[in-house]
Amino acid sequence: DCAAVSSAVVEPLSDSCTPLCVSNEAIGIVEMECDPSVKLSTISEPQSNLSSKSAYLQVTLFGEQREMLIDSGSLLCLLPSGWVSNCELRSTERTLSAINNSVISVKGEIDVAVNIGRQTFTICCVISDDVSDGILGLAFLNNYQVVWDFGRNELKFCGQVVLLCRKS
């Protein structure tokens, strides 16, 4: 089901991450302060070729397993409009453009609950007909203090280590 997540009241998401604030004027993602003393445990995801570097993260969104691109070149988090076809979107004044300066259409935005590893994160996503992959951009990476270990092909954040995968 597609109930939008309220950005006004946010419950703590885990013992190792404490919400600091929510800002609809800024990017709209819950900012987290992660406790670096928490022991990290590995969540293994199957990979057909460990030597192949990947930039996709397995998530659960609206009860469906999806792969979202980790993109440090994208300021925001984006979802294809087909992933949220039954959802009510908020209007937005945001304008987006691709690296080649072509305009990316914006249908609106929505706060979604995304399960990653053993935790659920509330993420504000811009919705577009012009993207085919879900994208976790700098807003997500900064707000959750994600450490991207390129050598191990994994992300470390909020007390967990999650392996990246190739797009299926």
Phi, psi and omega per residue, in radians:
D1 nan 2.923 -2.857
C2 -2.180 0.732 3.130
A3 -1.281 2.215 3.113
A4 -1.185 2.518 -3.139
V5 -1.500 2.270 3.137
S6 -1.195 2.338 3.119
S7 -1.659 -0.007 -3.125
A8 -1.426 -0.647 -3.130
V9 -2.131 2.141 -3.119
V10 -2.192 2.182 3.088
E11 -1.492 2.672 3.049
P12 -0.991 2.410 -3.071
L13 -1.551 -0.396 3.119
S14 -2.893 2.996 3.103
D15 -1.193 -0.473 -3.048
S16 -1.664 -0.059 3.132
C17 -2.285 2.255 -3.137
T18 -2.035 2.164 3.123
P19 -1.059 2.415 3.078
L20 -1.745 -0.847 -3.132
C21 -2.908 2.929 3.009
V22 -2.222 2.366 -3.116
S23 -2.302 1.965 3.056
N24 -1.352 -0.477 3.128
E25 -1.233 -0.631 -3.139
A26 -1.439 -2.109 -3.057
I27 -1.648 -0.496 3.033
G28 1.682 0.190 3.122
I29 -1.771 2.534 3.091
V30 -1.134 2.157 3.085
E31 -1.435 2.435 -3.048
M32 -2.106 2.618 2.985
E33 -2.057 1.880 -3.065
C34 -1.610 2.409 -3.136
D35 -1.403 1.925 -3.093
P36 -1.197 -0.227 -3.132
S37 -1.428 -0.153 -3.135
V38 -1.246 2.278 3.133
K39 -1.188 2.259 -3.134
L40 -1.459 2.373 3.052
S41 -2.041 2.572 -3.068
T42 -1.546 2.347 3.022
I43 -1.885 1.922 -3.063
S44 -1.465 2.334 3.038
E45 -2.074 2.423 -3.126
P46 -1.113 2.381 3.074
Q47 -2.339 2.383 -3.108
S48 -1.321 -0.488 -3.113
N49 -2.538 1.787 -3.078
L50 -1.153 -0.392 -3.133
S51 -1.378 -0.246 3.134
S52 -1.458 2.091 -3.123
K53 -1.346 2.464 -3.056
S54 -2.343 2.848 3.133
A55 -2.353 0.456 3.108
Y56 -1.938 2.518 -3.137
L57 -2.049 2.277 3.094
Q58 -1.366 2.230 -3.107
V59 -2.353 2.896 2.947
T60 -2.050 2.195 -3.080
L61 -2.348 2.132 -3.082
F62 0.946 0.650 3.095
G63 1.374 0.039 -3.137
E64 -1.950 2.418 3.020
Q65 -1.256 2.263 3.135
R66 -2.387 2.871 2.982
E67 -2.039 2.238 3.118
M68 -2.014 2.410 3.137
L69 -1.306 2.294 2.993
I70 -1.534 2.058 -3.009
D71 -2.355 1.734 -3.141
S72 -1.270 -0.134 3.074
G73 -1.551 -0.135 3.097
S74 -1.761 2.208 3.140
L75 -1.214 -0.579 -3.023
L76 -2.009 3.028 3.010
C77 -1.707 2.368 -3.086
L78 -2.258 2.639 3.034
L79 -2.303 2.512 3.017
P80 -1.152 2.526 -3.099
S81 -1.058 -0.514 3.125
G82 -1.135 -0.395 3.131
W83 -1.331 -0.330 -3.072
V84 -2.255 0.608 -3.004
S85 -1.076 -0.472 -3.129
N86 -1.745 0.205 -3.060
C87 -1.739 2.591 3.032
E88 -1.508 2.180 -3.094
L89 -1.741 2.603 2.978
R90 -1.444 2.515 3.038
S91 -1.266 2.714 -3.131
T92 -2.562 2.666 3.075
E93 -1.670 0.046 -3.103
R94 -1.084 2.474 2.989
T95 -2.161 2.446 -3.101
L96 -2.209 2.597 3.026
S97 -2.427 2.639 3.120
A98 -1.398 3.022 -3.124
I99 -1.034 -0.501 3.119
N100 -1.552 0.230 3.124
N101 1.243 0.130 3.040
S102 -1.266 2.558 -3.094
V103 -1.320 2.368 3.042
I104 -1.808 2.148 -3.117
S105 -1.150 2.525 3.124
V106 -2.168 2.115 3.129
K107 -1.604 -0.404 -3.104
G108 2.722 -2.871 3.095
E109 -2.490 2.836 -3.098
I110 -2.685 2.535 3.000
D111 -1.565 2.195 -3.120
V112 -2.154 2.618 3.031
A113 -1.603 2.080 -3.106
V114 -2.039 2.137 3.068
N115 -1.547 2.165 3.095
I116 -2.275 2.119 -3.075
G117 1.068 -2.156 -3.105
R118 -1.847 0.268 -3.088
Q119 -2.258 2.758 3.085
T120 -1.991 2.330 -3.111
F121 -2.110 2.418 3.050
T122 -1.633 2.074 -3.019
I123 -2.238 2.301 3.033
C124 -1.454 2.148 -3.126
C125 -2.128 2.438 3.007
V126 -1.506 2.423 -3.077
I127 -1.871 2.347 -3.094
S128 -2.533 2.556 2.991
D129 -1.353 -0.266 -3.001
D130 -1.623 0.030 3.087
V131 -2.023 2.508 3.132
S132 -1.831 -0.327 3.118
D133 -1.979 2.559 2.912
G134 -1.218 2.473 -3.071
I135 -2.222 2.216 2.975
L136 -1.767 1.878 -3.045
G137 -1.723 -2.830 -3.095
L138 -1.016 -0.550 3.109
A139 -0.983 -0.826 3.108
F140 -1.192 -0.847 -3.080
L141 -1.049 -0.756 -3.140
N142 -1.269 -0.827 -3.046
N143 -1.162 -0.495 3.110
Y144 -1.816 0.201 3.098
Q145 0.850 0.861 -3.101
V146 -1.250 2.328 3.018
V147 -1.862 2.093 -3.122
W148 -1.713 1.936 3.111
D149 -1.652 1.727 -3.086
F150 -1.174 -0.610 -3.139
G151 -1.128 -0.659 -3.141
R152 -1.691 -0.089 3.119
N153 1.037 0.846 -3.075
E154 -2.542 2.803 3.041
L155 -1.962 2.456 3.075
K156 -2.092 2.166 3.093
F157 -2.925 2.556 3.046
C158 0.873 0.773 3.023
G159 1.376 0.292 3.120
Q160 -2.480 2.779 3.033
V161 -2.092 2.208 -3.117
V162 -2.177 2.191 3.118
L163 -1.298 2.473 3.050
L164 -1.425 2.771 -3.112
C165 -2.298 2.968 3.028
R166 -1.551 2.646 3.095
K167 -1.152 2.316 -3.125
S168 -1.503 nan nan
